[in-house]
Structure formats: C-alpha cells, structure tokens
Amino acid sequence: MPHRDVKRAPSALGISWKARIHPRAPGTQTIRVVLQLAGPAALEQLLNIVVDWTDAYLAGHLGTVALAAVGLSGQVINLVAAFFGALGVGATALVARAVGARDPEQAGRITVQALLSAGLLGIGGALFALLSGPALFRGLGAEPAVEHAAATYLGWVALSFPAMAVLFVGNAALRGAGDTLTPMRTWAVVVFTNALLAWALVGPWSPWHVGVAGLGMAAACARALGAGLVLIRLWQGTSVLRLPHRWPGLEWGRVRRILNVGLPAGLEQLLLQLALLQLTGVITGLGTAAYAAHQVGLRVMSLSFLPGWGFAVAASTLAGQALGARRPEEGKRAALVALLLALGLMGSLGLILALAGPLLVGLFTEDPAVIAQGTAALRITALIQPAMAVSFVFSGALRGAGDTRYTLLVTAASIWMVRLPVAALLAHGLGWGLPGAWLGMFADFAVRALLFGYRFRSGAWQCIRV
C-alpha cells in the first residue's frame, strides 16, 4: 500500500499524525508519544484513587464498620461499572480506528451512540444496585451493622450511575482520539469536589455528621459534575473527533459495532467482579479486621497500578489508531515501548510500597490488627508487579485492537480457575490468612501475563475486524 501523507491532520495532543504513527519514526519519538499519552492517563487514575482514598480515610475514622461498609459497597459499584466499561472499551477501539483512518465524523457518530447507550445503561444499573445491593451484602456474609452501612452508602452513589456511565464512556472516547489530558483534568475536578463535600459532611468539624451517607452524597455529586464537564468538552470537539450538530436517536448498526467489541470486555469485567465478590467471601471469612486490611491494602497497592494503567491506555490507543491507518507494526512497537517503561516504574513502586507498608496502612486506620494484616499483604506487592505490568500493557493493546474475546477467555479462566482456588487453599486450607489470599492474586497475574504475551507475540490481534 502506498504511503499516505497524514501530516496535515493534527492530533488532540498537538502531535502530528506523521510523528504519531509513521513506521520509521525514531525510537525516542515513540517513547515521547507513549509518555504523552500514558502520563495524563496515569494521573487520571491517581485522581480516581484519591477519590477512593478520601472515602476510605474518612470511613476509617468513622470506625472499622464504616471502613468495611464502603469497601463492600465498592464491590457492587465495580460490578455495575463493568457494564459501563464495556461500552467504554468499544468506544475506545472504534474511535481509535476512525481517527487512524482520518474520519473524524465517523468517530463523532460512534461517540454519540456510545453516550446514548451509556445513559440508558446507567439507569438500569441504578435500579439493579438499589434493589439488589442489600441482598448481595447478606449473601457475602457481612455482619448486620456492616450490611446496613453499606446499603446506605450504595443507595446514594447509585443515584449517580447514569452520570457515571456517561463520564466513563465519554472519557473512553476521548482516549481513543488520543486525548488523555481532558479525562485527567475532569477527574481533578471530581476529586476536588468529592473531597470538599465529603469533608464538609463527614469531617471532624462537620456540623452534620451524617456518617457514610455523607460519603455517598459527595461521590454522587462529584461524578455528576464530571459527566457534565465531559459532555461540554465533547460538544466543543477536537480536530480528530467532532460530534454531529444534531444528535440522532439510537443507530443500531453503530451500537452493534460498539457492543461487538465491548460486550466481551464487559463480560470479562462482570466475571472478574463476580470472582472478586467470591474472593470477598473468602476474606470476610477471616474476620472484619482482615477484610478492612484487604481494602486498605488494595488502596495502597493501587498506587503501583498507575504506570500499568497509563501505559495500557497508550498501548490501546496507539494499537487501534495504527490498525485504522493500516500500520500494525507501529502499534506493536508502541506496545513494547510501553511495556518496558511499565516494568521499570511498577517494579520500583511495588518495592517502595512493600517497604513503607506500615506507614501507609496507618494513614487509614489506627487498629493494630488491621495495620498488621495489611502490612503483611503489601509485602507481596513487589512480587506481583512484573506480571501485572505485562498483563496490563498487552491486554490493553489487544483491547485497543478489538481482540476482546481473547482477553475475556484469559481473564475469566485465570481468575476463576487460578486466583480463587489458590486464595481459598492458602488462606483457609493452609491457614496463611490474608497473605495467602494475596498470593492467589500473584498466581492469577502470572498466568494472564503468559497468555496475553503469547497472543500479542502471535500477531493474531492485527487481523481483528471491528
């Protein structure tokens, strides 16, 4: 195929298309482009983590019951968000292909259909959470006080699910277009709003002291504001993503294309969250202190996820755009660069978190039992990082290419056939407690890294049609 001059079409980040996807671009140019995409994406995820940390910090100072309740309701929220993520993955892949093919109108029409679908899905998710949440908490074996507090928190957050769906999907479309800066800025507003409202409603100087309900109110209001900001940015448009001036109704042809890519990713996340709910049952069986330590440990460990998330977004965007421009080798090279950077940064962060475990866990709680168990779990963090980096980046590239059926099969098989059995065996069968459950996490990511690496190396993802 003859080379096409795409120099005149600027990207959303101010990078020329030639610099972004030209197959003979120098290695330093590829590193620069990957970092420009990954940096804001990692910061966005950090801001997302800060929202969780704010809630966990305030909940921890309300007591162990409140801390466990916020973590438990978070499992249900993540379950619903898996469906939002499905539309997001489909939007990212299809928008990236359209952008790579230099078709901004197609990218805009895909985005509109994804947003309309997200709003409807958010309404359904809110009804599900409100009606099924309390029963799920009972089924997971939560103590009555924890169950009541979790239902209260979830009841408020569920009201914002339609806005949350629009926020997720709108940001995903922008990432597919190469704009990771706008989602990061949006989450900065969400974080500030959430923190301000949460401290006002629940903080030590608050005149209301409404407990976990206040945390739910703050989270709902902040995410609704974030959704509004994303819609404004999309309406303004970019050089490579322009929404139509008149929004049509649902166009089932485009919706089917989005779902064709997104549904396997959504089912993957659904099965993942269901498995994590089962794992929650394993850990709650160790006691409330162990579960609270698990939740705090995950929040601390999430800092080491940041490079993996950022570089996975970069790999996803560049793989999709490269396939749209019919230059798959450029997408392959970008993913390998992203992997090397992720390995270095995640390994370093994992080691730091393992060494500073007691100090970091102590920020969330003063309970000695929670601190001891959370610190023991974090010592496994450094062991997990390399496998997690490989899994994040290669699975991100595969999803960006639309190869979501393979990622579904690998993730579902690994977490149900590896993580859960190993965690149950080590935590209860051998009596290793919470660290045993976390070793199940290590085994899971090791298997996923091997299988995602094999698929990426095979090149089969380059032939996926979306």
N, C-alpha and C positions, 0 to 999 in steps of 0.2 A: 504494500500500500504506500503511495507517495506521501511524503511528509507534508503536513498541513501547517501553515503559519497561523499560530494562535496567539501571537504576541500582543495583538491589539485588544484582547479580552482580559481586563484586569480582574484579579480575584478580590474576594471580600477582605482579604488581609493586606491588600496593596502589593501582592506579589504577582509578577507577570505569569501568564499561563506557561510561557516557554520555560521560565525558571522552575515552575512547579512540576511539570510532567515531561519535560524534554528528556529523551532516553540517554542523551550524552552529557547531561548536567554533571558537573564535578561532584565528588563525594561531599565536600564541605557545603555545597549548595543543598544537597539532600538533607544533611544534618540540620542546616538552618531552617528549611521548610518544616521538617518534622518538629523541631523545637518550637517554632512559631505556632504550630497547631496544638502541640502537646502542652505547652506551658499554660495558656489560659484554661484548657480543659482540666488540667491537674488542679489549678487554683479554684476552678468552679467546684470540683469535687471536695476540695478542702473547705470551701464555704458551706457546702452541703453537710460536711461532717461537723462543722461548727454549730449548725442548727441542732444536730443530734447531741452534741456535747453540751450545749446550753440547756437543753431539756434534761439531759442526764445529770448535769451538775445541780440544777435546781431540784430535780426529783430526789437526788441522793441526799440533799439537805432537808428534804421533807420526810425522809425515812427510807428504810430498806423496802417497805411495801410499795411506796410510790416509785422507787427506782425499778423494782421488778415489774410493776404495772406498765410503766412507759416502755420498757423493753419488750414485754409480752404483747402489748398492743401494736408495737412496731412490726411484729411478725405478721399480723393481719394486714397492716398497711402495705408492707412489702409484697404480700400475696396479691393484693389488688393492683399495686403498681406494676406487677409483672405484665398485666394486660396493657397498661399504658406503654410500657417498654416495648411491647410487640409492635404497636403502631410506630413507635419511635425508630426501631430498627429498620422497618420497612421504609419509612420516610427518609432516613439517612441514606440507605442504599440506593433508592430510586432517585433522590435529589442529586446525589453524587454522580450517578450515571448521566443524568441530564446535564449537569454542569460540565462534566467531562466532555460531553458531546456538543457543548456550546449551545444549549437550548434552554435559556432562562424562562421562557413562557411555560414549557413543559414542567420545569422544576417548580414554578409557582402553582400550577394546577395540581400537581401532586401534593404540595404542601396544604392547599386548601382542603382537599379531600381528607387528608390525614387529620387536620384540625377539626373538621366537622365530625368525623368518626370518633375523635378523642372526646369531644363534648358529650356525645351520646353514651360512650363507654363509661365516662366519669359518673354520669347519673346512675347507671346500673351498678357501678362499683360502690357508690354511696349507699344504695339500698341494700346491697349484699352485706356490707360491713355493719350497718345499723341493725339488721335483722339477725345476722349470724354470729356477730362478734362474741356476745356473752356465752353462747353455746360452745364456740371454739375454745374459749378460755377455760370453761369447765372441763372440756374434753382433754385439755392439756394438763389437767391435774393442778391447776392454780388454787392456792388457798383462797377462801371466801373473801378476805379483805383485798387480796391482790386482784381477784376477779372483778370486784365492784369498782376499784380504782381504774383498772384497765378499760372497763366498759365506759366509764365516764370520759376518760381521755379520748378514746376512739370515737365516741359519739360526736365530739366537737370537730375532730380532724376530718371525719367522713364528710361533713358538710362542704368541705373544700375540694373533694375529689374531682368534680368536673373541671375546676380551675387547675388542679394539679395535673390532670391529663393534658390539658392544653399547654401548660408550662413545659411538661416533659416532651411532648411531640413537637412543639414549636422550636424548642432548643435543639432537638434532634435534626430537624430540617435545616436549621442554620449551620449545624456542624457539617452536614452533608455538603453544604455550599462552601465550606471552608472557613466559616465564621465561628470561631470558638471564643472570640472576645465578648460578643454580646451575651451569650449564656453566662459567662463568668461575671460580667457586670450586673446582670439580672439577679444572680444568686447573691451578690454582695448586698443588694437592696433587701432581698429576702432575709438574709442573715441579720442585718441591722434591725429590720422591722420586728422580726421574731424575738431577738434579744431584748429590744426596748419594751415590747408589750409583755414578754414573759417576766422580766424583772419588775415591771410595774404591777403585775397581777399576783406574782408569787414571791418576789424578792423579800428579803428580811425587813425592809422598810415599807412594804406594801400595806396600805390601809385595808385591803380587801381580803387577802389570804384565802383565795378560792381553791387552793390545792392544785391537783393535777388537771382540773377543769380549766384553770387559767393557762396551763401549758398548751392544752389543746386549742383554746381560743387563739392564742398567739400564733401557733403554727398555721391554723386555718387562714387567718387574716393575712399573714405574710405571703403565703403561697398564692392567694387570690390576687394580691398586688403584683406578684411576679408574673402571673399569667397575663395580666393587663399590659405590663411592660413589653412582654414578648410579642403580643399581638400588635402593639404600636410599631415595634421595630420591623416586623414582617410587612405591615401595611406600608411603611416607608420604602421598603425594598432595598436591594443591593444591585450591583452591576451584573450579578450572575443569578439572582433569584428575585423575580418580580411577580407579585400576586396579581391576578386579574382584577380589573376595576369593579366588576360586578361578580359577586360570588355566586356560583351556580348551586343547585341542590346536589345531593349525593350522586356522583357519577360512578356507577357500579363497576365499569371497566377499570378505572383507575383504583378504586377501592380494592378490587380483587387483586390487582398487581401489588398493592401495598400489603395486603393480607397474605399473598402468596409467599412473600419474603418474611413478613412479620409474624404470622401465626406460628411457624415452627419456633421462632425466637421467643414468642410469648409462652408457648407450651413448655419450652425449655425452662423459662423463668418460673412458670407455675409449678412444674415438677421440682425445681430447685427449692422454691419456697415451701412446698409441701414437705419435702425432705427435711428442710430446716425446722419446720414445725415438729416433725417427728423427733429430730435431734433435740428440740426444746424439751420434749417429754423425757428424753434420756437424761438431760441435765437437770430438769426440775426434780427428777427422782433423787438427785444428790442433795437436795435441800435448797431453801430460798437463798442462803448465802452463796452457794455455788452458782446459782443462776444469775444472781446480781453480779458476781465476779465475772461470769461469762460475758454479760452485757457490757460491763466496763472494759473488759479485756478486748472485746471486739471494737469498741470505740477507739481505744488507744491504738490497737493494731491497724485500724483503718488509715492511720497516717502513712503507713508503708504501702497502702494501696494506691496512693496518689500518683506516683510515676507510672504505675501499671495502667491506671485508668487513662491518664493523659496520653500515653503512647499508644494505647489501644484505640483511642479516638483518632489519633493521627493516622495509624495504620488503616483503620476503617475508611476514613475519608479519602486518603490517597489511593487505596486499592480500588474503591468504587470509581473515583474520577479517572484513574488510569485505564480501567476497563472501558469506561464510557468513551475515552479518547483512543481506545484500541492500542494501548501501550502497556500491556500487563507486566513487562519486565521492570518498568519504573515503579509500579506498585509493589512488586516483590522486593526490590532494593530498598524502598522506603520502610517496609515492614521489618527487614533485617536490621536496618539502622535503628529503628525504634526499639527493637529487642535488645540490642547491645546497650543502649542508653538505659533502658528499664532495668536490666540486670544489675548494672552498676549502682544506680540510685536506690533500688528496692533493697538490695543486699545491705547497703550502708545503713539505710533507715531501720531495717529489721534488727541489725546488731545494736543500734543505739536504743531502740525501744526495749529490747531484751535486757540491756544493762540498766536502763533507767526505770524498769517496771514498777518498783515500789513507790517511787516518787510520783509517777504518772497516775497510777491507780489511786493513790492517796488524794489526788485532786478531786475525785468524785465521791469519796466516802471515807468515813473515819472508822468504819467497822473493821477490826483486826482480822476477822475471818475472811471477809471479802478481799482485803488487801493481800493476804497471804495466798489465797487461791488464784486471784487474778495475776499476781506476780509469777506464780509457777506456770500458768498457762502462757504468759508472754515470753517465757524463756524458749518456747518452741518457735517463736516468731521467726528468728533468723534462719531456722531450718526450712521453713516454708517458702521463703522469698524467691529463690531461683525458679522453682517450679511454678510459682504463681506468676512470675514475670513472663515466662514462656507461654503459659496458658492465656493470660490477659492479651498479649500482643497478637499471637497467632489467631486466637478466636476472634479478636477484633477485626483483623484483616479478612478472615473468612466471612464474617457477617457483613462487612462492607462490600464484599463481592456478591452477596446474596446467598452464600452457601450455608444457610441457616438450618437445613435439615441435618447436615452432618454435625453441627455444633449441638443440636438438640439431642441426637443419639448419644454423643460422647458425654455430655454433661449429665443427662438423665441416668445413663448406665453407671457412670463413675460415682455419682453422689449416692445413688440407691444401693449399688452393689459393693461399693468400697467404703465411702465415708461412714454411712450409718452402721453397717455391721462391725467395722473396726472400732468405731467410737463406743458402741454398746459393749463390745467384748472387753476393751481396755478399761473403760470407765467403771463398769459394773462387774463383768466376769472376772477380771484380774484385780479389781479394786484400786485402779490407779486414779479414780476420780476425774476431776476436770481436765488435768493434763492429758489423760488418756483419750478423752473426747477430742481434744485438740490435735492429738497425733492422728486421729481419723481424718481430720482436715488435711494434714500433710499428705497422707496416702492418697486422698482424693485428687489433690492438685498435681501430684506426681504422675498419676495415670493420665489426667487430662493433658498435661504438658506433652507427654509422649505421643498421644493420639492426635492432638492438634498439630504438633510439629510434623508428624508423618503426613498429614493431609496437606499442609502448606508446602512441604517439600515435593509432593507428588505433582503439584501444579493443576490438579483437577478443578480447583476453585476458579481458574481462569476461563473455564468453559461454561460457567453457570449463566443461564439466561433468566432475566427478570422482567 
